[in-house]
């Protein structure tokens, strides 16, 4: 993979992951605060990995595609 493609993929993943983790912890952090760290991490990743792969990244890709199409016009 070229470096530019890797950088773009990393940026897209970050754009999905950062707000998702922040929102998840804001909404559910207090409820999960009594759980051990490994359980909190398991729950967080169980929810956010599928969210990122099946919803977040396709959404970001669609937005980028729509923007690039408008720039070509």
C-alpha positions, 0 to 999 in steps of 0.5 A: 500500500502506498503511504498516502493511502495508508495515511488516508485510511488512518485518518478516516478510522480516527475520524470515526473512532475518536468521536465514537469512543468519546460519545460511548464513554460520555453516555455509558462511562458512569454505568461501566465505571464499577467494572474491571478495566478488561470488561470495560475494554471488552464491551467498548471494543465489542460495540465500536469495532462493528460500528466502525467497520459496518457503519462509520467507515462506509458513511465517511467513504460516502461523504468523501465520495460525494464531496469529490464528485461535487468538486469534479463538477 
